[in-house]
Amino acid sequence: MKRNFKIAEKGSSRYVVGEVEQYDQKNEIYKRMLWDPDLLEVGKRFYIEPVYPKMQVGYRLEDLSMVNASWHLEDHYGVGNWGGKRDLYAWDWDGKYSYPRVPPGLKIDFDDPQNLTKAIKKAGKFFGAAKTGICEVDKRWLYSKGYTKTPEGGKPFEIGLPEDCKHAVVMLIEMDYEAIGCSPDGPSTSATGLAYSKMVFVAGLVATYIRGLGYKAIPSGNDTACSVPLGVDSGLGELGRNGLLITPDFGPRVRICKVFTDMPLVADKPIEFGVWAFCKTCGKCAKNCPAQALPYGDPTAKPVDISNREGLLKWHIDAKKCASFWANRGTDCSNCIRTCPFNKTPGRGHDAVRWGIRNTRVFNKAFVLMDDLFGCGKKKSSQEFWSNID
């Protein structure tokens, strides 16, 4: 559905209230579990200790094997969570075509940004992105250093993004609605893993397409830069209370991959559709967070710990609580996605509510009450997920 959104005066800089330094990926919670003494035990449970199946649906061997399969492409052909730069996330290309046998070293014979932008967005959609946006790269969102997992634990590394890669092609990967509805059971973990594997596929193929046109292309998953602010800058959504990108069509039920390029492109305009005001009223993600890692109340510029960033007005997540819950349970948790009122499939009623949120704030509290009244966001049965094969 095509909608007319309010164009925002600022992109991700709307959340900046102080000096923002580039983020050292070492401080991201999944990396802290490799070196922070206070989190080493959590990391051991999260990364090393076996997770045994249970008799309970959602945690059986069928569920855990599905989780393992869903992550296969990310874990073996991209490893974007551990620095990327290899396989489908490789930064270079030998210039060879498998089929057809196009001679190497060719470049498209025009450099019109409008037409190139249309071509890239078409490629994003064709290869599997739910939505594609373009932004100019704000260096504040690039990692100062990366951090990768090693047999000894982990180590930092220099990223070295080429200076002339001034645009980012930002792509959304939609996660399965029914599977996310089972959170925190196994199906929702599989939905997350599958999205990460699709990120590898989509970003890798879009990067190869751009290189084939004669330009540089650096594919990226969770490596190289913070994805959410790039998504905001690309006009794909707004920042929510749960710390995720809230999109108009899928709410927070997306994962984000990107391709940095020197191709001349037209950047999209950032949008506003009522998320910030609605999140102030709602708070369902915080109420339904089993770890109580999400904050109540208004946004603040005060970080919880080093996993948050200085100089940003937002709802800062207690990532340590979140990661500890995941490690203890043996599965991911997506309750903050499942319960978000923006996490809806298309429909007249839902579209009408989206219109109301976008155009007026006076009914926000009523919309939250309606969401609860109709049972939206309630946990779905993992047994029902497995039984429905239509």
C-alpha positions, 0 to 999 in steps of 0.5 A: 500500500502506498501512503503519504508520510510526513517528511521529517526535518531530520533523520537519525540526528533528531535523537541526538542531544549531545556529542555522539562518538562512533561506537566501539562494537566491543561494547555491544552486548553479544561482544561483551559476553566474550570479554566483560568479567561480569558477563563471561558466565552469561556468555558461557551459557549463551555460546558454549553450554549445550541446549537440550531439547524438552518435551514441551512444544517450542523446545523439542528437537524439531524446534531446535533443529529448525533454529539451527537450520534457519541460522545456517546461511548467516553462520557459514556464509556471511558471519555478519554478527562476527565482522563479515568481510567473507563469502557473501559479505565479502568486500571484494569481487574478482570481476568474473561472471559465472553466467552470462560470460560478460567480460570483466571491467565494464561499467554502466554507460550512464551515471544518472542518480535517479535511474541508478536509484530505481535500478538498485531498489528494483534489485533489492526487491527482486532479490528479496528485500521487503523494502529498500531505502537509500541514505547518505552515510553519517559517519557517527553511525559507523563503528570505530572498530569491529569485534570478532569472535575467536577461539580464544574469545574475541578481538578488535579489528579495524573496519576501514570502510572506503571513504568514497562509499558515501551512500548506503543501500538499506534493506529490510527483511521481514520476519514471519508473523506467525513464528514471531507470535510464538515468542519466546518459543523456538519458532520465533528464534527460527524467524530471527535466524532465517531473517539473518540468513536472508540478510546474507543472501540479499545484501550479497546479491545486491552488492554483486549487482552493483559491482557488475555495474562498475561500482564499489559495494560493501555488503553488511549485516550487523557489522560495519555500522549501526543499522537502526539509524541508517534505517531512519535516515533512509526513510524506512521508519522511526526509532521505538521504545524497544530500541528497534526500527519501527516501520510503517508496514511491519512495525519492528518485525524486520531485520536490516542489512545494507550495502555501502557504495560509491554509486551516485544515488538519490537519498530518501527523505526521513519520515514521521508517522507517529511512532515517537508520540505513540511509544510515549503513551503505549509501553506494551513492549516494556510491560511484556519484557520478561527480563524487564530490560526495557524502560518505562516512562519518557526517553532519556539521554542517560545510558544504562551502561557501556552498551548504550551510547552517550548523547542520544535521547531515546529509551536505553535498553538494559542489554545485560538483562536481555542477554541473561534471559536469552542465555538462561532460556536457550532461545531468543526472545522477541516479545518486544516485537510480538506485542508492539501494536505496529506489528500487524499484518495488512487489513482495513481495521489495522490500516485505519488505526495506522492512519489515526496514529499517523494523523492525530495523537488524541486517540493513542491511549484508546488505540492501546486499550483497543489493542489489549481488548482484542488480544493483539500481541498475545503469545500464540501456540507453538503447537498451532504453528507446527500444525498449520502447514497451509 
